């Protein structure tokens, strides 16, 4: 699969809460560092965190750039969230990815920067 399509699908899966796609796309020892928040270590912890997300909110993502070089990638864009109280919140984000290898290309590390607009 083309890596640009993969990262687009991965980000869409995050917004939809498609846990099976997300977990199939990461290594068992995945690390997700959200700057200013906790670090999620391991596929099991990631499943717990994503599984406990508030699914009453509606998420939309618009990707501006997907930049890929060897085993590293950067994706940035905007996320719109409609809360259960029908409030619209907008966030700018940049995610930096490290893949485990060129063969299966699973995500080993994510570093996320998110700013509310």
N, C-alpha and C positions, 0 to 999 in steps of 0.2 A: 504494500500500500504506500502511496505517496505520503511523505512525512507532513506536507502542508495539509493534506486532507485529514491525516491522523490527528493533528493538533486541533483542527477545526472541529472534528467529531468529538474529541476528548473534552473540549470546552463546552460544546453543546450537551454532552452527557452530564457534565457537572451541573449545568443549569436545569436539566430535566430530572436529575436524581437517578440516572441510569447506572446503578451500582454495579451491575454485572459487566458493563463495558469498561467502567473505570477500573475495577479490580483486575480485569483481564489485561489492562494496559500498563500495570505497574508491577515492579518486582516485589518479592516478599518482604524485603528490607527497605522499602520505599521510605523516604524522609521528606516531609512537607514542612518547610519553614515559612510561617506567615509572620513577616516582620511586624513587631509590636504585639504579637500574640504567641500562643503556644506552638510548640513543634509537635507534629504528628509523626511518630516513629512506627513503621511496620504496617503491613497490609491489614492485619486484624484491627488495629487501632483506627486506621483510616476508614474501614468499613463501619466501625462503631460511630465515629464522628459524622460521617456522611449519612448514615442511616438514621441518626437522631436529628437531622436538619428539619426545620419547619417547612412541611410540604404544603401549607396553606398559602404560602407566598408564591407569586408568579415571577419568574426570572427570565430576562432576555439579555442576550449578549451580542455585541457587535465587535468583531475583531478588526483592528486597524492594520496590524502588521504581524506576520509570522516570519521570523528570520531563523534560518537553520544553517549550522556549520558543523559538520561531522556529527559528534554525539551531543552537541549542545543546541538549544533552541530558545528563542525569546518570543513571547506572544503578548501583545498588548491590545487594549480596547476599552470598551465601556460596558458596564453591567447596569441594567435597570431592574429594580426590584419593586413590585407592587405588594405591599404588606397586606395582612389580613384585615387591616383597618382602611384599606384602599388608599394608602399613602404611597406616593412614588418617590423612591430614593435612587440616586445615580452615583455610581462609583467608577473611577478610573483605575485600571489595574495593569500591572506588568508581571508576567510569570516567566521565570528563568528555569529551564528544564535541563537535566542531564540524563541521557539515555544509558542503559547498561552496556549495550554493544550494537554493532551494525546489523547483526543477524536477526534478532527478534525485536530490537529497538524498544524495549519496555522502559518506562520511566522509572529511574532510580532516585532522582531528587527533584524537588520543586522548591523554588524560593519565590514567594509572592509578595508584591508590594501593592497595597490597595489604599486608595484615598477617596473619601466621600466628597462629591462635588457640591 
